[in-house]
Amino acid sequence: MDLRFEILFMLFSFQEKILLKEVKNGNQSAFSSLYNEYVDSLYRFILFRVSSPETAKDITSDCFLRVFDFLANGSEIQNFRAFLFKVARRRIIDFYREKPKTVISLDEIEEANIASPKEDLSLILEAKKIREIIFSLKEEYQEPVVLHYFEGFSWKEVSDILDLPPATLRQRAHRGLEELKQKLK
């Protein structure tokens, strides 16, 4: 089973490299393919960090525009997914530098078209609690935990995004998970 996964990963990686080359040659439909592949996971990652769907959409769009411009200028990207999330991480940092934190009002929650208020409210509260616990971790623990365990990045990809050695990131994630276990008790 692992061999099949490795072969599929190699094929996808090869296809991605072909698409990147096509984008560099001006093929916008190749970029559309990359966009469609990564837009949902990038949006989730950003939304988790900024808590506003509108802001998350704006930052997601901006990330893809920046990456497209980067490629259109003839620059090389070795790992598109890691590069894209690195851009997103930097845009999130910029967002928080530019704007103060905002609080979600109850009116915004009501506008979210909640179908079953009791069930959805409990899910919202549970997600909020988990998010608060994760954000109560030191930032150096948060990022490796979220990127590896929630977004599914390999340690190599997390290393590329955060510019830190994989061993350091694994250690930080381990410490973060230990801290999470203590807080959940």
ZIBELNOR-V245981 format. One record per pair of residues at least 4 apart in sequence whose C-alpha atoms are under 7 Angstrom apart, sorted by the first residue. I is the first residue (numbers start at 1). J is the second residue. Records with the same first field share a line. If there is no record, write none. Layout:
I=J ; J
This chain:
1=5
2=6
3=7
4=8
5=9
6=10
7=11
8=12
9=13
10=14
11=15
12=16
13=17
14=18
15=19
16=20
17=21
18=22
19=23 ; 30
20=24
21=25
22=26 ; 27 ; 30
23=27 ; 28 ; 30 ; 31 ; 71
24=71 ; 72 ; 74
26=72
27=31
28=32
29=33
30=34
31=35
32=36
33=37
34=38
35=39
38=42
39=43
40=44
41=45
42=46 ; 60 ; 85
43=47 ; 56 ; 57 ; 60
44=48
45=49
46=50 ; 56
47=51 ; 52 ; 53 ; 56
50=56
52=56
53=57
54=58
55=59
56=60
57=61
58=62
59=63 ; 91
60=64
61=65
62=66
63=67 ; 84 ; 87 ; 88
64=68
65=69
66=70
67=71 ; 84
68=72
69=73
70=75
71=75 ; 76
79=83
80=84
81=85
82=86 ; 157 ; 160 ; 161
83=87 ; 161
84=88
85=89 ; 161
86=90 ; 161
87=91
88=92
89=93
90=94
91=95
92=96
93=97
94=98
95=99
96=100
104=108
105=109
106=110
107=111
108=112
110=114
114=120
116=120
117=121
118=122
119=123
120=124
121=125
122=126
123=127
124=128
125=129
126=130
127=131
128=132
129=133
130=134
131=135
132=136
133=137
134=142
135=142
137=141 ; 142 ; 176
138=142
139=143
140=172
141=145 ; 172 ; 173 ; 176
142=146 ; 176
143=147
144=148 ; 158 ; 169 ; 172 ; 173
145=149 ; 173 ; 176
146=150 ; 151
147=151 ; 152 ; 153 ; 158
148=152 ; 153 ; 154 ; 155 ; 158
153=157 ; 158
154=158
155=159 ; 166
156=160 ; 166
157=161
158=162
159=163 ; 164 ; 165 ; 166
164=168 ; 169
165=169
166=170
167=171
168=172
169=173
170=174
171=175
172=176
173=177
174=178
175=179
176=180
177=181
178=182
179=183
180=184
181=185
